[in-house]
Amino acid sequence: MPTLVRLVTALALIAGTVFAVMAALVTFVEPVRVPVSIEVPVPGLQTPPPVAPPSTPDRDAAPAAQAPPSP
């Protein structure tokens, strides 16, 4: 039981320290506002060109060679 009390006490002290540091930061630090501008590349905003439909096979061309049927 004494080990558990020491563990809980140590965790409470650590949590209290973290809370105190956070409270000090909120109280004493004033954020500085700075305007931000980001360059966006124009090609990144353009839409890609449309994809052409697949070409149809030429009807006058010879048919593709077929493999002989396997036995």
N, C-alpha and C positions, 0 to 999 in steps of 0.2 A: 504493500500500500504506500509506503513512503516514496518508492520509485515513481509510482503513478502521480503522486502529488508534485514531485519535482518536475516530471515531464509536463504536466498541465501548467505549472507555474512558469516554466521556461517558455512554453508555447504562448502563454498569455503575455509574457514580457516582450517576446518577439513581435507579436501582433500589436501590442501597445506602441512599440517603437515604430513600426511601419505606419500605424495610424497617425502618430505624432508627426512623422516626417511628411506624410501626405497633407496634414492640416497646415503645417508650416509652409509647404509649397503653395497651397491655395491662398494662404494669407499674405505671403510676402512676395511672390513672383507675379509680375504683371506681364501677360503675353503681348508681343509686339506684332501688329498686323502689317504685313508686307504684301503689296500687290504682286500677283503671280501671272505671268503670261507664258503660254506654252505654244511653241511652233508645231503646227500639225501639217505633215506633208500632204500636198494636194493629191498625189496619186493614191494615197490611202483612202481618200474620200470618193474618188471616182468609181463608178460601177465598171466591172469587167466587161469586155466586149461580148456580145451574144455568141453562143456556140452555134456553129453552122450545123444543119441537120446532116446525118450521115448520107453519103452518096449512094445512089442505087446502082446495082451492077449493070453493066452494059449487056443488053439483050443479044447483040450481034456477036459477042465474044464466044469463044469455044467453051464448053462446059469444063469444069475442073476435073482433073484426072481422079478417078476413084480407085481405091485399093480393091484388089480382088477379094471376094468373100472367103472367109476362112472356113475350113471344113468342120 
